[in-house]
Amino acid sequence: MPKFMDVHHGMAGITAEQLMEAHNADLAIEKDENVHFESAWADPEAGVVYCLSDAPSAEAVQRIHERAGHRADEVHPVPLSV
Amino acid sequence: MPKFMDVHHGMAGITAEQLMEAHNADLAIEKDENVHFESAWADPEAGVVYCLSDAPSAEAVQRIHERAGHRADEVHPVPLSV
């Protein structure tokens, strides 16, 4: 399954609890699109969140994020990893 | 140890071999700054590389990347993760 890194801006001040809630909202519906959100990392000061997922397409990743209430600003296929 | 996500732009066309070489160049010297580069993901089409590390500071991450020949464009502390 292809991997994707998506990026959310404008998240300044995000808390650990809010990150967990947002991630859980994705996990609750991700199976509808055969997506799996593996990890997410947040920089609350710059307001950036990175999410790593396995998914059939960037569009599938975005559809889950949109339905969960947090559209990504960028969704990058990352076919290479080490 | 704090976690960091750093971002490199302008990497369009990067290959799996080049990503591995760059990562290995970091690993070879990372102990000098008590940094550990855990993973890296590349989008060769958009030319973006994301690196996840454990490090004492953003400056330590950048010093290793610079010495390895690939300065990061952004280094974000990511104190929150899920």
Backbone of each chain as nested JSON, in Angstrom:
{
  "chains": [
    {"id": "A", "residues": [
      {"number": 1, "name": "MET", "atoms": {"N": [0.858, -1.207, 0.0], "CA": [0.0, 0.0, 0.0], "C": [0.885, 1.245, 0.0]}},
      {"number": 2, "name": "PRO", "atoms": {"N": [0.632, 2.2, -0.904], "CA": [1.432, 3.437, -0.927], "C": [1.362, 4.212, 0.385]}},
      {"number": 3, "name": "LYS", "atoms": {"N": [2.444, 4.916, 0.66], "CA": [2.515, 5.753, 1.858], "C": [2.34, 7.222, 1.479]}},
      {"number": 4, "name": "PHE", "atoms": {"N": [1.758, 7.977, 2.407], "CA": [1.532, 9.413, 2.201], "C": [1.923, 10.178, 3.457]}},
      {"number": 5, "name": "MET", "atoms": {"N": [2.47, 11.384, 3.234], "CA": [2.7, 12.317, 4.335], "C": [1.833, 13.527, 4.048]}},
      {"number": 6, "name": "ASP", "atoms": {"N": [0.914, 13.825, 4.948], "CA": [0.122, 15.037, 4.731], "C": [0.446, 16.067, 5.792]}},
      {"number": 7, "name": "VAL", "atoms": {"N": [0.176, 17.314, 5.438], "CA": [0.589, 18.446, 6.265], "C": [-0.597, 19.371, 6.498]}},
      {"number": 8, "name": "HIS", "atoms": {"N": [-0.772, 19.738, 7.759], "CA": [-1.808, 20.704, 8.156], "C": [-1.125, 21.937, 8.721]}},
      {"number": 9, "name": "HIS", "atoms": {"N": [-1.471, 23.099, 8.197], "CA": [-0.958, 24.354, 8.756], "C": [-2.05, 25.008, 9.605]}},
      {"number": 10, "name": "GLY", "atoms": {"N": [-1.7, 26.081, 10.284], "CA": [-2.703, 26.832, 11.052], "C": [-3.142, 26.142, 12.317]}},
      {"number": 11, "name": "MET", "atoms": {"N": [-2.3, 25.254, 12.851], "CA": [-2.673, 24.487, 14.047], "C": [-1.946, 24.991, 15.297]}},
      {"number": 12, "name": "ALA", "atoms": {"N": [-1.581, 26.273, 15.292], "CA": [-0.847, 26.822, 16.445], "C": [-1.622, 26.591, 17.733]}},
      {"number": 13, "name": "GLY", "atoms": {"N": [-0.928, 26.158, 18.756], "CA": [-1.535, 25.951, 20.068], "C": [-2.198, 24.602, 20.254]}},
      {"number": 14, "name": "ILE", "atoms": {"N": [-2.117, 23.729, 19.239], "CA": [-2.732, 22.404, 19.369], "C": [-2.161, 21.69, 20.6]}},
      {"number": 15, "name": "THR", "atoms": {"N": [-3.049, 21.017, 21.336], "CA": [-2.645, 20.288, 22.547], "C": [-2.542, 18.795, 22.239]}},
      {"number": 16, "name": "ALA", "atoms": {"N": [-1.92, 18.075, 23.161], "CA": [-1.799, 16.618, 23.021], "C": [-3.193, 15.991, 22.908]}},
      {"number": 17, "name": "GLU", "atoms": {"N": [-4.128, 16.501, 23.698], "CA": [-5.49, 15.96, 23.694], "C": [-6.177, 16.217, 22.346]}},
      {"number": 18, "name": "GLN", "atoms": {"N": [-6.012, 17.409, 21.816], "CA": [-6.623, 17.725, 20.517], "C": [-6.02, 16.886, 19.39]}},
      {"number": 19, "name": "LEU", "atoms": {"N": [-4.705, 16.662, 19.459], "CA": [-4.07, 15.823, 18.438], "C": [-4.618, 14.403, 18.51]}},
      {"number": 20, "name": "MET", "atoms": {"N": [-4.751, 13.896, 19.73], "CA": [-5.285, 12.545, 19.918], "C": [-6.728, 12.45, 19.426]}},
      {"number": 21, "name": "GLU", "atoms": {"N": [-7.534, 13.464, 19.749], "CA": [-8.942, 13.481, 19.302], "C": [-9.031, 13.496, 17.775]}},
      {"number": 22, "name": "ALA", "atoms": {"N": [-8.194, 14.315, 17.14], "CA": [-8.215, 14.42, 15.676], "C": [-7.79, 13.085, 15.057]}},
      {"number": 23, "name": "HIS", "atoms": {"N": [-6.748, 12.492, 15.636], "CA": [-6.257, 11.196, 15.13], "C": [-7.338, 10.125, 15.307]}},
      {"number": 24, "name": "ASN", "atoms": {"N": [-7.978, 10.114, 16.466], "CA": [-9.03, 9.123, 16.707], "C": [-10.219, 9.312, 15.765]}},
      {"number": 25, "name": "ALA", "atoms": {"N": [-10.508, 10.557, 15.407], "CA": [-11.599, 10.819, 14.46], "C": [-11.259, 10.234, 13.084]}},
      {"number": 26, "name": "ASP", "atoms": {"N": [-9.983, 10.296, 12.71], "CA": [-9.544, 9.661, 11.461], "C": [-9.653, 8.136, 11.566]}},
      {"number": 27, "name": "LEU", "atoms": {"N": [-9.136, 7.603, 12.67], "CA": [-9.125, 6.139, 12.831], "C": [-10.535, 5.556, 12.802]}},
      {"number": 28, "name": "ALA", "atoms": {"N": [-11.491, 6.318, 13.316], "CA": [-12.864, 5.818, 13.416], "C": [-13.489, 5.554, 12.042]}},
      {"number": 29, "name": "ILE", "atoms": {"N": [-13.034, 6.266, 11.017], "CA": [-13.676, 6.139, 9.697], "C": [-12.71, 5.717, 8.586]}},
      {"number": 30, "name": "GLU", "atoms": {"N": [-11.424, 5.541, 8.914], "CA": [-10.414, 5.318, 7.875], "C": [-10.672, 4.069, 7.034]}},
      {"number": 31, "name": "LYS", "atoms": {"N": [-11.307, 3.064, 7.636], "CA": [-11.533, 1.81, 6.909], "C": [-12.466, 1.99, 5.721]}},
      {"number": 32, "name": "ASP", "atoms": {"N": [-13.306, 3.018, 5.767], "CA": [-14.22, 3.288, 4.646], "C": [-13.461, 3.519, 3.34]}},
      {"number": 33, "name": "GLU", "atoms": {"N": [-12.214, 3.982, 3.454], "CA": [-11.414, 4.296, 2.261], "C": [-10.149, 3.436, 2.191]}},
      {"number": 34, "name": "ASN", "atoms": {"N": [-10.077, 2.4, 3.019], "CA": [-8.874, 1.551, 3.08], "C": [-7.604, 2.341, 3.378]}},
      {"number": 35, "name": "VAL", "atoms": {"N": [-7.765, 3.37, 4.212], "CA": [-6.641, 4.191, 4.656], "C": [-6.249, 3.723, 6.056]}},
      {"number": 36, "name": "HIS", "atoms": {"N": [-4.952, 3.842, 6.385], "CA": [-4.576, 3.702, 7.799], "C": [-3.624, 4.825, 8.193]}},
      {"number": 37, "name": "PHE", "atoms": {"N": [-4.062, 5.617, 9.165], "CA": [-3.21, 6.682, 9.692], "C": [-2.319, 6.076, 10.77]}},
      {"number": 38, "name": "GLU", "atoms": {"N": [-1.025, 6.091, 10.472], "CA": [-0.035, 5.38, 11.283], "C": [0.436, 6.245, 12.459]}},
      {"number": 39, "name": "SER", "atoms": {"N": [0.852, 7.45, 12.151], "CA": [1.401, 8.35, 13.167], "C": [1.103, 9.787, 12.773]}},
      {"number": 40, "name": "ALA", "atoms": {"N": [1.154, 10.66, 13.769], "CA": [1.053, 12.101, 13.505], "C": [1.96, 12.817, 14.486]}},
      {"number": 41, "name": "TRP", "atoms": {"N": [2.549, 13.904, 14.017], "CA": [3.486, 14.687, 14.829], "C": [3.08, 16.154, 14.727]}},
      {"number": 42, "name": "ALA", "atoms": {"N": [3.104, 16.856, 15.86], "CA": [2.685, 18.262, 15.855], "C": [3.746, 19.184, 16.427]}},
      {"number": 43, "name": "ASP", "atoms": {"N": [3.905, 20.316, 15.752], "CA": [4.688, 21.445, 16.245], "C": [3.679, 22.522, 16.63]}},
      {"number": 44, "name": "PRO", "atoms": {"N": [3.296, 22.599, 17.908], "CA": [2.241, 23.53, 18.315], "C": [2.666, 24.99, 18.171]}},
      {"number": 45, "name": "GLU", "atoms": {"N": [3.962, 25.253, 18.185], "CA": [4.415, 26.636, 18.1], "C": [4.27, 27.158, 16.657]}},
      {"number": 46, "name": "ALA", "atoms": {"N": [4.775, 26.393, 15.69], "CA": [4.638, 26.801, 14.28], "C": [3.24, 26.471, 13.756]}},
      {"number": 47, "name": "GLY", "atoms": {"N": [2.51, 25.608, 14.472], "CA": [1.162, 25.258, 14.034], "C": [1.135, 24.316, 12.851]}},
      {"number": 48, "name": "VAL", "atoms": {"N": [2.06, 23.353, 12.846], "CA": [2.123, 22.395, 11.743], "C": [1.909, 20.98, 12.284]}},
      {"number": 49, "name": "VAL", "atoms": {"N": [1.11, 20.198, 11.564], "CA": [0.911, 18.793, 11.913], "C": [1.241, 17.945, 10.685]}},
      {"number": 50, "name": "TYR", "atoms": {"N": [2.015, 16.893, 10.884], "CA": [2.381, 15.932, 9.838], "C": [1.701, 14.606, 10.159]}},
      {"number": 51, "name": "CYS", "atoms": {"N": [1.066, 14.002, 9.154], "CA": [0.425, 12.693, 9.349], "C": [0.983, 11.713, 8.326]}},
      {"number": 52, "name": "LEU", "atoms": {"N": [1.369, 10.556, 8.811], "CA": [1.863, 9.486, 7.943], "C": [0.777, 8.428, 7.803]}},
      {"number": 53, "name": "SER", "atoms": {"N": [0.497, 8.036, 6.569], "CA": [-0.555, 7.043, 6.354], "C": [-0.189, 6.061, 5.253]}},
      {"number": 54, "name": "ASP", "atoms": {"N": [-0.872, 4.935, 5.29], "CA": [-0.906, 3.997, 4.169], "C": [-2.272, 4.167, 3.536]}},
      {"number": 55, "name": "ALA", "atoms": {"N": [-2.315, 4.285, 2.228], "CA": [-3.608, 4.551, 1.59], "C": [-3.552, 4.199, 0.121]}},
      {"number": 56, "name": "PRO", "atoms": {"N": [-4.709, 3.952, -0.477], "CA": [-4.722, 3.668, -1.917], "C": [-4.426, 4.903, -2.759]}},
      {"number": 57, "name": "SER", "atoms": {"N": [-4.688, 6.1, -2.242], "CA": [-4.452, 7.331, -3.018], "C": [-4.448, 8.544, -2.094]}},
      {"number": 58, "name": "ALA", "atoms": {"N": [-3.906, 9.651, -2.606], "CA": [-3.924, 10.918, -1.86], "C": [-5.362, 11.388, -1.649]}},
      {"number": 59, "name": "GLU", "atoms": {"N": [-6.205, 11.119, -2.643], "CA": [-7.603, 11.544, -2.541], "C": [-8.316, 10.809, -1.397]}},
      {"number": 60, "name": "ALA", "atoms": {"N": [-7.982, 9.525, -1.215], "CA": [-8.588, 8.756, -0.128], "C": [-8.164, 9.337, 1.223]}},
      {"number": 61, "name": "VAL", "atoms": {"N": [-6.882, 9.692, 1.348], "CA": [-6.395, 10.322, 2.582], "C": [-7.184, 11.606, 2.852]}},
      {"number": 62, "name": "GLN", "atoms": {"N": [-7.315, 12.425, 1.822], "CA": [-7.988, 13.711, 1.997], "C": [-9.466, 13.529, 2.342]}},
      {"number": 63, "name": "ARG", "atoms": {"N": [-10.117, 12.554, 1.714], "CA": [-11.534, 12.351, 2.018], "C": [-11.743, 12.011, 3.486]}},
      {"number": 64, "name": "ILE", "atoms": {"N": [-10.872, 11.165, 4.044], "CA": [-11.004, 10.825, 5.473], "C": [-10.761, 12.06, 6.332]}},
      {"number": 65, "name": "HIS", "atoms": {"N": [-9.691, 12.794, 6.028], "CA": [-9.401, 14.005, 6.818], "C": [-10.559, 15.012, 6.733]}},
      {"number": 66, "name": "GLU", "atoms": {"N": [-11.13, 15.161, 5.539], "CA": [-12.25, 16.113, 5.383], "C": [-13.456, 15.681, 6.198]}},
      {"number": 67, "name": "ARG", "atoms": {"N": [-13.786, 14.404, 6.111], "CA": [-14.948, 13.919, 6.864], "C": [-14.704, 14.015, 8.366]}},
      {"number": 68, "name": "ALA", "atoms": {"N": [-13.444, 13.893, 8.785], "CA": [-13.113, 13.998, 10.208], "C": [-13.033, 15.463, 10.648]}},
      {"number": 69, "name": "GLY", "atoms": {"N": [-13.155, 16.382, 9.678], "CA": [-13.231, 17.8, 10.039], "C": [-11.917, 18.556, 9.974]}},
      {"number": 70, "name": "HIS", "atoms": {"N": [-10.904, 17.957, 9.341], "CA": [-9.614, 18.659, 9.274], "C": [-8.91, 18.35, 7.945]}},
      {"number": 71, "name": "ARG", "atoms": {"N": [-9.336, 19.084, 6.923], "CA": [-8.746, 18.953, 5.595], "C": [-7.249, 19.252, 5.651]}},
      {"number": 72, "name": "ALA", "atoms": {"N": [-6.45, 18.439, 4.971], "CA": [-5.0, 18.674, 4.912], "C": [-4.688, 19.76, 3.886]}},
      {"number": 73, "name": "ASP", "atoms": {"N": [-3.624, 20.515, 4.127], "CA": [-3.198, 21.54, 3.172], "C": [-2.351, 20.938, 2.059]}},
      {"number": 74, "name": "GLU", "atoms": {"N": [-1.656, 19.861, 2.361], "CA": [-0.843, 19.165, 1.364], "C": [-0.953, 17.666, 1.643]}},
      {"number": 75, "name": "VAL", "atoms": {"N": [-1.025, 16.864, 0.601], "CA": [-0.938, 15.401, 0.755], "C": [0.118, 14.93, -0.229]}},
      {"number": 76, "name": "HIS", "atoms": {"N": [1.24, 14.435, 0.3], "CA": [2.351, 14.003, -0.533], "C": [2.479, 12.484, -0.572]}},
      {"number": 77, "name": "PRO", "atoms": {"N": [2.465, 11.901, -1.758], "CA": [2.867, 10.496, -1.845], "C": [4.352, 10.415, -1.478]}},
      {"number": 78, "name": "VAL", "atoms": {"N": [4.717, 9.461, -0.633], "CA": [6.134, 9.294, -0.277], "C": [6.546, 7.852, -0.596]}},
      {"number": 79, "name": "PRO", "atoms": {"N": [6.759, 7.58, -1.893], "CA": [7.098, 6.215, -2.305], "C": [8.459, 5.764, -1.812]}},
      {"number": 80, "name": "LEU", "atoms": {"N": [9.322, 6.712, -1.419], "CA": [10.653, 6.36, -0.931], "C": [10.732, 6.598, 0.565]}},
      {"number": 81, "name": "SER", "atoms": {"N": [11.283, 5.603, 1.289], "CA": [11.504, 5.827, 2.716], "C": [12.673, 4.983, 3.197]}},
      {"number": 82, "name": "VAL", "atoms": {"N": [13.288, 5.472, 4.247], "CA": [14.402, 4.732, 4.886], "C": [14.171, 4.751, 6.378]}}
    ]},
    {"id": "B", "residues": [
      {"number": 1, "name": "MET", "atoms": {"N": [14.221, 12.193, 24.943], "CA": [14.888, 13.074, 23.957], "C": [13.83, 13.699, 23.045]}},
      {"number": 2, "name": "PRO", "atoms": {"N": [13.853, 15.012, 22.863], "CA": [12.874, 15.658, 21.97], "C": [12.924, 15.126, 20.537]}},
      {"number": 3, "name": "LYS", "atoms": {"N": [11.764, 15.169, 19.892], "CA": [11.663, 14.735, 18.494], "C": [11.576, 15.95, 17.577]}},
      {"number": 4, "name": "PHE", "atoms": {"N": [12.108, 15.765, 16.364], "CA": [12.091, 16.825, 15.357], "C": [11.679, 16.247, 14.019]}},
      {"number": 5, "name": "MET", "atoms": {"N": [10.93, 17.065, 13.261], "CA": [10.637, 16.738, 11.866], "C": [11.29, 17.83, 11.031]}},
      {"number": 6, "name": "ASP", "atoms": {"N": [12.218, 17.442, 10.164], "CA": [12.794, 18.471, 9.299], "C": [12.408, 18.216, 7.856]}},
      {"number": 7, "name": "VAL", "atoms": {"N": [12.45, 19.298, 7.078], "CA": [11.919, 19.269, 5.72], "C": [12.967, 19.826, 4.761]}},
      {"number": 8, "name": "HIS", "atoms": {"N": [13.177, 19.101, 3.681], "CA": [14.079, 19.539, 2.609], "C": [13.254, 19.728, 1.342]}},
      {"number": 9, "name": "HIS", "atoms": {"N": [13.376, 20.913, 0.733], "CA": [12.721, 21.151, -0.555], "C": [13.761, 21.05, -1.67]}},
      {"number": 10, "name": "GLY", "atoms": {"N": [13.299, 21.117, -2.901], "CA": [14.222, 21.136, -4.038], "C": [14.871, 19.795, -4.325]}},
      {"number": 11, "name": "MET", "atoms": {"N": [14.21, 18.707, -3.905], "CA": [14.787, 17.373, -4.063], "C": [14.093, 16.595, -5.186]}},
      {"number": 12, "name": "ALA", "atoms": {"N": [13.525, 17.301, -6.152], "CA": [12.805, 16.622, -7.235], "C": [13.704, 15.6, -7.917]}},
      {"number": 13, "name": "GLY", "atoms": {"N": [13.155, 14.44, -8.169], "CA": [13.892, 13.396, -8.867], "C": [14.767, 12.538, -7.976]}},
      {"number": 14, "name": "ILE", "atoms": {"N": [14.739, 12.781, -6.667], "CA": [15.558, 11.967, -5.762], "C": [15.204, 10.48, -5.925]}},
      {"number": 15, "name": "THR", "atoms": {"N": [16.245, 9.639, -5.911], "CA": [16.044, 8.194, -6.063], "C": [16.152, 7.51, -4.697]}},
      {"number": 16, "name": "ALA", "atoms": {"N": [15.723, 6.267, -4.664], "CA": [15.827, 5.476, -3.432], "C": [17.285, 5.39, -2.984]}},
      {"number": 17, "name": "GLU", "atoms": {"N": [18.175, 5.232, -3.941], "CA": [19.601, 5.115, -3.615], "C": [20.135, 6.433, -3.032]}},
      {"number": 18, "name": "GLN", "atoms": {"N": [19.75, 7.547, -3.621], "CA": [20.201, 8.847, -3.105], "C": [19.653, 9.126, -1.71]}},
      {"number": 19, "name": "LEU", "atoms": {"N": [18.405, 8.727, -1.475], "CA": [17.825, 8.921, -0.138], "C": [18.596, 8.087, 0.881]}},
      {"number": 20, "name": "MET", "atoms": {"N": [18.892, 6.86, 0.521], "CA": [19.652, 5.969, 1.408], "C": [21.055, 6.517, 1.667]}},
      {"number": 21, "name": "GLU", "atoms": {"N": [21.71, 7.004, 0.624], "CA": [23.058, 7.578, 0.8], "C": [23.032, 8.786, 1.729]}},
      {"number": 22, "name": "ALA", "atoms": {"N": [22.034, 9.651, 1.529], "CA": [21.929, 10.855, 2.364], "C": [21.668, 10.464, 3.82]}},
      {"number": 23, "name": "HIS", "atoms": {"N": [20.781, 9.49, 4.003], "CA": [20.46, 9.029, 5.364], "C": [21.697, 8.403, 6.008]}},
      {"number": 24, "name": "ASN", "atoms": {"N": [22.411, 7.6, 5.25], "CA": [23.627, 6.97, 5.789], "C": [24.696, 8.006, 6.141]}},
      {"number": 25, "name": "ALA", "atoms": {"N": [24.765, 9.084, 5.363], "CA": [25.728, 10.156, 5.667], "C": [25.377, 10.815, 7.002]}},
      {"number": 26, "name": "ASP", "atoms": {"N": [24.08, 10.954, 7.282], "CA": [23.656, 11.472, 8.593], "C": [24.015, 10.484, 9.703]}},
      {"number": 27, "name": "LEU", "atoms": {"N": [23.672, 9.222, 9.479], "CA": [23.896, 8.2, 10.524], "C": [25.374, 8.097, 10.895]}},
      {"number": 28, "name": "ALA", "atoms": {"N": [26.231, 8.305, 9.903], "CA": [27.672, 8.135, 10.122], "C": [28.234, 9.14, 11.125]}},
      {"number": 29, "name": "ILE", "atoms": {"N": [27.582, 10.292, 11.25], "CA": [28.132, 11.351, 12.124], "C": [27.165, 11.813, 13.209]}},
      {"number": 30, "name": "GLU", "atoms": {"N": [25.954, 11.25, 13.243], "CA": [24.914, 11.773, 14.14], "C": [25.296, 11.701, 15.617]}},
      {"number": 31, "name": "LYS", "atoms": {"N": [26.133, 10.723, 15.974], "CA": [26.494, 10.568, 17.39], "C": [27.295, 11.75, 17.917]}},
      {"number": 32, "name": "ASP", "atoms": {"N": [27.972, 12.467, 17.025], "CA": [28.742, 13.654, 17.438], "C": [27.859, 14.691, 18.131]}},
      {"number": 33, "name": "GLU", "atoms": {"N": [26.559, 14.671, 17.792], "CA": [25.634, 15.669, 18.355], "C": [24.511, 15.01, 19.152]}},
      {"number": 34, "name": "ASN", "atoms": {"N": [24.68, 13.731, 19.46], "CA": [23.625, 12.981, 20.173], "C": [22.277, 13.028, 19.461]}},
      {"number": 35, "name": "VAL", "atoms": {"N": [22.339, 13.03, 18.135], "CA": [21.136, 13.007, 17.3], "C": [20.933, 11.578, 16.823]}},
      {"number": 36, "name": "HIS", "atoms": {"N": [19.654, 11.183, 16.627], "CA": [19.406, 9.941, 15.888], "C": [18.322, 10.171, 14.836]}},
      {"number": 37, "name": "PHE", "atoms": {"N": [18.704, 9.959, 13.579], "CA": [17.743, 10.058, 12.484], "C": [17.041, 8.72, 12.357]}},
      {"number": 38, "name": "GLU", "atoms": {"N": [15.734, 8.751, 12.628], "CA": [14.936, 7.537, 12.751], "C": [14.432, 7.074, 11.388]}},
      {"number": 39, "name": "SER", "atoms": {"N": [13.816, 7.985, 10.669], "CA": [13.219, 7.652, 9.376], "C": [13.252, 8.878, 8.478]}},
      {"number": 40, "name": "ALA", "atoms": {"N": [13.138, 8.615, 7.182], "CA": [13.002, 9.715, 6.217], "C": [12.065, 9.242, 5.115]}},
      {"number": 41, "name": "TRP", "atoms": {"N": [11.281, 10.183, 4.597], "CA": [10.305, 9.875, 3.553], "C": [10.466, 10.896, 2.433]}},
      {"number": 42, "name": "ALA", "atoms": {"N": [10.414, 10.438, 1.187], "CA": [10.613, 11.358, 0.068], "C": [9.468, 11.306, -0.93]}},
      {"number": 43, "name": "ASP", "atoms": {"N": [9.075, 12.495, -1.375], "CA": [8.165, 12.665, -2.503], "C": [9.018, 13.181, -3.655]}},
      {"number": 44, "name": "PRO", "atoms": {"N": [9.486, 12.291, -4.549], "CA": [10.414, 12.701, -5.61], "C": [9.766, 13.633, -6.621]}},
      {"number": 45, "name": "GLU", "atoms": {"N": [8.445, 13.579, -6.737], "CA": [7.773, 14.421, -7.727], "C": [7.726, 15.874, -7.247]}},
      {"number": 46, "name": "ALA", "atoms": {"N": [7.275, 16.089, -6.018], "CA": [7.241, 17.458, -5.465], "C": [8.63, 17.89, -4.993]}},
      {"number": 47, "name": "GLY", "atoms": {"N": [9.54, 16.917, -4.812], "CA": [10.888, 17.257, -4.373], "C": [10.975, 17.603, -2.894]}},
      {"number": 48, "name": "VAL", "atoms": {"N": [10.209, 16.899, -2.089], "CA": [10.204, 17.159, -0.643], "C": [10.684, 15.912, 0.101]}},
      {"number": 49, "name": "VAL", "atoms": {"N": [11.535, 16.123, 1.102], "CA": [11.976, 15.027, 1.975], "C": [11.688, 15.431, 3.413]}},
      {"number": 50, "name": "TYR", "atoms": {"N": [11.103, 14.51, 4.169], "CA": [10.812, 14.691, 5.59], "C": [11.712, 13.743, 6.369]}},
      {"number": 51, "name": "CYS", "atoms": {"N": [12.361, 14.251, 7.423], "CA": [13.206, 13.413, 8.282], "C": [12.737, 13.526, 9.723]}},
      {"number": 52, "name": "LEU", "atoms": {"N": [12.57, 12.391, 10.355], "CA": [12.187, 12.342, 11.77], "C": [13.416, 11.98, 12.586]}},
      {"number": 53, "name": "SER", "atoms": {"N": [13.654, 12.751, 13.643], "CA": [14.834, 12.483, 14.465], "C": [14.538, 12.683, 15.946]}},
      {"number": 54, "name": "ASP", "atoms": {"N": [15.384, 12.081, 16.764], "CA": [15.474, 12.388, 18.195], "C": [16.749, 13.203, 18.345]}},
      {"number": 55, "name": "ALA", "atoms": {"N": [16.667, 14.309, 19.061], "CA": [17.857, 15.152, 19.157], "C": [17.746, 16.082, 20.342]}},
      {"number": 56, "name": "PRO", "atoms": {"N": [18.874, 16.57, 20.825], "CA": [18.83, 17.522, 21.936], "C": [18.286, 18.89, 21.518]}},
      {"number": 57, "name": "SER", "atoms": {"N": [18.393, 19.253, 20.24], "CA": [17.916, 20.571, 19.783], "C": [17.798, 20.582, 18.26]}},
      {"number": 58, "name": "ALA", "atoms": {"N": [17.044, 21.574, 17.756], "CA": [16.92, 21.757, 16.31], "C": [18.284, 22.094, 15.705]}},
      {"number": 59, "name": "GLU", "atoms": {"N": [19.084, 22.836, 16.454], "CA": [20.409, 23.234, 15.96], "C": [21.297, 21.998, 15.772]}},
      {"number": 60, "name": "ALA", "atoms": {"N": [21.192, 21.044, 16.673], "CA": [21.983, 19.816, 16.555], "C": [21.582, 19.043, 15.297]}},
      {"number": 61, "name": "VAL", "atoms": {"N": [20.281, 18.968, 15.037], "CA": [19.788, 18.309, 13.815], "C": [20.386, 18.997, 12.586]}},
      {"number": 62, "name": "GLN", "atoms": {"N": [20.313, 20.319, 12.586], "CA": [20.784, 21.071, 11.427], "C": [22.297, 20.917, 11.244]}},
      {"number": 63, "name": "ARG", "atoms": {"N": [23.045, 20.911, 12.339], "CA": [24.508, 20.78, 12.209], "C": [24.886, 19.449, 11.553]}},
      {"number": 64, "name": "ILE", "atoms": {"N": [24.181, 18.371, 11.92], "CA": [24.479, 17.068, 11.285], "C": [24.106, 17.108, 9.808]}},
      {"number": 65, "name": "HIS", "atoms": {"N": [22.917, 17.632, 9.503], "CA": [22.495, 17.706, 8.1], "C": [23.476, 18.555, 7.283]}},
      {"number": 66, "name": "GLU", "atoms": {"N": [23.92, 19.66, 7.858], "CA": [24.863, 20.537, 7.13], "C": [26.177, 19.823, 6.86]}},
      {"number": 67, "name": "ARG", "atoms": {"N": [26.703, 19.164, 7.895], "CA": [27.983, 18.469, 7.72], "C": [27.842, 17.322, 6.729]}},
      {"number": 68, "name": "ALA", "atoms": {"N": [26.651, 16.724, 6.658], "CA": [26.423, 15.624, 5.717], "C": [26.143, 16.16, 4.312]}},
      {"number": 69, "name": "GLY", "atoms": {"N": [26.054, 17.499, 4.175], "CA": [25.924, 18.085, 2.845], "C": [24.513, 18.381, 2.399]}},
      {"number": 70, "name": "HIS", "atoms": {"N": [23.557, 18.351, 3.328], "CA": [22.179, 18.636, 2.922], "C": [21.444, 19.387, 4.031]}},
      {"number": 71, "name": "ARG", "atoms": {"N": [21.668, 20.692, 4.077], "CA": [21.0, 21.561, 5.042], "C": [19.478, 21.457, 4.891]}},
      {"number": 72, "name": "ALA", "atoms": {"N": [18.759, 21.379, 6.011], "CA": [17.287, 21.342, 5.969], "C": [16.737, 22.751, 5.789]}},
      {"number": 73, "name": "ASP", "atoms": {"N": [15.581, 22.842, 5.113], "CA": [14.929, 24.144, 4.946], "C": [14.115, 24.52, 6.175]}},
      {"number": 74, "name": "GLU", "atoms": {"N": [13.612, 23.529, 6.875], "CA": [12.852, 23.761, 8.109], "C": [13.211, 22.648, 9.083]}},
      {"number": 75, "name": "VAL", "atoms": {"N": [13.324, 22.995, 10.355], "CA": [13.478, 21.973, 11.403], "C": [12.433, 22.283, 12.471]}},
      {"number": 76, "name": "HIS", "atoms": {"N": [11.458, 21.402, 12.613], "CA": [10.36, 21.625, 13.556], "C": [10.469, 20.72, 14.768]}},
      {"number": 77, "name": "PRO", "atoms": {"N": [10.486, 21.286, 15.97], "CA": [10.306, 20.446, 17.146], "C": [8.884, 19.874, 17.089]}},
      {"number": 78, "name": "VAL", "atoms": {"N": [8.727, 18.584, 17.334], "CA": [7.382, 17.977, 17.346], "C": [7.183, 17.282, 18.702]}},
      {"number": 79, "name": "PRO", "atoms": {"N": [6.896, 18.102, 19.727], "CA": [6.753, 17.544, 21.078], "C": [5.517, 16.665, 21.227]}},
      {"number": 80, "name": "LEU", "atoms": {"N": [4.553, 16.809, 20.302], "CA": [3.329, 16.0, 20.38], "C": [3.328, 14.968, 19.268]}},
      {"number": 81, "name": "SER", "atoms": {"N": [3.01, 13.718, 19.623], "CA": [2.863, 12.7, 18.583], "C": [1.88, 11.643, 19.029]}},
      {"number": 82, "name": "VAL", "atoms": {"N": [1.265, 11.005, 18.048], "CA": [0.33, 9.901, 18.314], "C": [0.661, 8.775, 17.354]}}
    ]}
  ]
}
